[in-house]
Amino acid sequence: MADNDQKISLTEVRGRLFELIFEMTETESRALKQELEKKHQPEHGQTERRKHPRKKTFIHVDCSGNKCAFTDFIQNISDSGLYIETQMPLFTDQELSMTLSPPGAESPIKIVGKIVRVDSRGIGVKFDELLSRS
C-alpha cells in the first residue's frame, strides 16, 4: 500500500474507490466485479462447514442499540447472522435492531440480534430468530 494511502481514512479510501468505479466503462466494471468475486471465493477444496452458509453481499443497514445508532454496510449474511464492516465502538453481547433492504425485497427487513464478535474491521451479529426466506 502506498505511504499516502496510510494517511487517509477508510471512509476516504472507499469514497475514492466509488469515484474510480463510477468512471469505469461497463466492460471495466464487469471485469473488476469478476476479479473481486474470484478473490473472495473460498480456496479450492475448502467447503463451508457452517449450518447456515454465508453469502457475500453489500447491503445498506441502519442499526440502533443501547445509546447508539449508525448506518453501515453488511459484508456477508446467512439465515442466522451477518457481518457488518464498521468502525463504531461496539462490544460483544450488545443487542442491535437492524433494518435492511436487500435487492428485490418488497419492503425493508427489520431484525434483532446480538453482537457475538468484534474485530478490527467490524462486528458479527447473531439473529435472535432465523431470517425467513419468504
C-alpha positions in Angstrom: 0.0 0.0 0.0 1.4 3.4 -0.9 2.5 5.6 2.0 -0.1 8.2 1.0 -2.9 5.6 1.4 -1.9 5.0 5.1 -2.6 8.7 5.9 -6.3 8.8 4.7 -9.3 7.4 6.5 -11.1 4.2 5.4 -14.1 6.4 4.5 -11.9 8.5 2.2 -10.4 5.3 0.7 -13.9 3.9 0.0 -15.1 7.3 -1.4 -12.2 7.3 -3.9 -12.9 3.7 -4.8 -16.5 4.6 -5.6 -15.3 7.5 -7.7 -13.0 5.3 -9.7 -15.7 2.7 -10.2 -18.2 5.3 -11.5 -15.6 6.5 -14.0 -15.1 2.9 -15.5 -16.7 1.7 -18.6 -19.3 -1.1 -18.3 -16.7 -3.6 -19.6 -14.2 -2.5 -17.0 -16.8 -2.6 -14.2 -17.8 -6.2 -15.1 -14.2 -7.3 -15.2 -13.5 -5.8 -11.8 -16.6 -7.4 -10.4 -15.5 -10.9 -11.7 -11.9 -10.4 -10.3 -13.2 -9.3 -6.9 -15.7 -12.2 -6.7 -12.9 -14.7 -7.6 -10.6 -13.2 -4.9 -13.4 -13.6 -2.2 -14.4 -17.2 -3.1 -13.2 -20.0 -0.7 -9.8 -21.6 -1.6 -10.1 -24.6 -3.9 -11.1 -27.6 -1.8 -12.5 -25.6 1.1 -16.1 -26.1 1.8 -18.5 -24.1 4.0 -19.0 -26.0 7.3 -21.5 -23.7 8.8 -25.0 -24.8 9.4 -26.2 -21.6 7.7 -23.6 -20.7 5.0 -22.7 -17.1 4.5 -23.4 -15.2 1.3 -21.1 -12.3 0.3 -23.1 -9.1 -0.1 -23.1 -5.3 0.1 -26.4 -4.2 1.7 -27.1 -0.9 3.4 -28.2 -1.4 7.0 -29.5 1.0 9.7 -28.6 -0.1 13.2 -29.7 1.0 16.6 -28.8 -0.3 20.1 -28.2 0.9 23.6 -27.2 4.5 23.2 -26.0 4.2 19.6 -27.3 4.4 16.1 -25.3 4.1 12.9 -25.5 3.2 9.2 -23.1 0.9 7.5 -22.9 -2.0 5.0 -23.4 -5.7 5.5 -20.5 -7.7 4.1 -22.0 -11.1 4.4 -25.2 -12.7 5.6 -26.7 -16.0 6.4 -30.0 -17.2 7.8 -28.6 -16.9 11.4 -26.5 -13.8 11.3 -24.4 -11.2 9.4 -21.1 -9.3 9.4 -21.1 -5.5 9.3 -17.9 -3.7 8.4 -17.9 -0.7 10.8 -15.6 1.5 12.9 -18.2 2.1 15.6 -17.0 1.3 19.1 -19.2 -1.7 19.9 -18.9 -4.7 22.2 -20.0 -8.3 22.3 -23.4 -9.1 23.9 -24.8 -5.7 22.8 -28.3 -6.0 21.3 -28.9 -4.4 17.9 -32.1 -3.6 16.0 -31.3 -3.6 12.2 -33.3 -2.5 9.2 -32.0 -3.7 5.8 -33.3 -3.6 2.2 -31.9 -6.4 0.1 -32.2 -6.0 -3.6 -35.6 -7.3 -4.8 -37.2 -7.1 -1.4 -40.7 -5.6 -1.4 -40.2 -3.9 1.9 -37.3 -3.4 4.4 -36.5 -6.3 6.7 -36.3 -5.5 10.4 -34.5 -7.9 12.6 -32.9 -8.0 16.1 -29.7 -9.7 17.0 -26.8 -9.7 19.5 -23.1 -8.9 18.7 -21.2 -12.1 19.1 -17.8 -11.0 17.6 -15.9 -7.7 17.3 -12.7 -7.4 15.3 -10.7 -4.5 13.9 -12.9 -4.4 10.7 -16.4 -4.8 12.1 -18.9 -6.9 14.0 -20.5 -10.3 13.7 -24.2 -10.4 14.7 -26.3 -13.5 15.5 -30.0 -13.0 14.9 -32.5 -13.7 17.7 -34.5 -15.7 15.2 -33.5 -17.2 11.9 -34.0 -15.0 8.9 -37.1 -16.0 6.9 -36.6 -16.9 3.3 -40.2 -15.8 2.3 
